[in-house]
Amino acid sequence: MSFYLEIVKTQAKARVGVFHTPHGDIPTPVFAPVGTQATVKAIPPRDLKEIGATLILANTYHLHLRPGDELIRELGGLHEFMRWDGPILTDSGGFQVFSLAEINRIDDQGVTFRSHLDGSKHRLTPESSIRIQENLGADIIMCFDQCSNPTDRDTLATAVTRTSAWAARCREAHSDDSRQALFGIVQGGIYEDLRAESADFLRELDFPGYAIGGLAVGETKAEMYATLDFTIPMLPDDKPRYLMGVGDPDDLVLAVMRGVDIFDCVTPTRLARHGAALTKDGRINMRNLPYAADKNPVDPDCTCYCCQTFTRAYLRHLVKAGEILGAYLLSIHNVHFLLDHMRAIREAILADRLSDYADSFLRRYLKTG
């Protein structure tokens, strides 16, 4: 098989594994930096390699609109286009349909929407989402789904029914599991019975992996964790479990402890563009005056290029001056921080000390004791 999950070690519900793909092995649990427009904002592929990224995500909706998925196919696919030779994951466009609700209309067959770029009218269906993702050539692709308000039960019930029907159509439209692994997406918001209905249907389609969608979109963290507690046991043990759109450092370790294998989020690069840095002592705002003459690195514990080379004073100057180097350096640092956090989580599982690592990390990061 071109795609399969090898479980190396488990500790309670957490597991360390390797997801084998044609473009390389992905150690799990893993955090995937988001490259919406075929670029992880401000970070060249060379630097992503250097800081240890093994999987990145690109966006189906945005790349379909610009520069066009057919053009990317003609230019050799995403790997060649963006010069990234490691594994790539593409989403289906379902979340963008949810987040851009004011310019779309959803029916049982698909979604009609207007481009946020120029207002042009487009149609996205399960079949066209798969065709676009096949053109892009990512290793892991996603079923087209309907993401909804996680606490609105009536809307969620309709979304689960549609997501199931669309998953079956995606499975039928997808041509080759050996070249691209198609993941199903479990929906149902915070409701256990709806999640069970969704997961039961998707398991019958025997996808190479399963995503948990529709979380971190408005519910509380307590509700998200409770939903993971009852959803993850519904998924196959021998397939990757992907929690979509989650990347806060505390969420990563707590979700791994519940059995999640794959994460993605725009948080590290978005924070960097706003002048914020992730550290083991929590987020810090590099704009703050106390850093104006601070000769320390952003994070004294960090081994990234930014922290090994530059001071907080210099980073604050770059951020305040609006220099793009500031966004570049802080993006490298923030992504490195999360990748290093995931490496430490994997090592803790292998050493049977994940609970100790989680307690120590969370006390310091959340300043709870």
Summary of the structure (lengths in Angstrom):
residues: 369
radius of gyration: 20.2
end to end distance: 47.3
largest distance: 60.6
contacts: 1312
relative contact order: 0.13
helix: 44%
strand: 19%
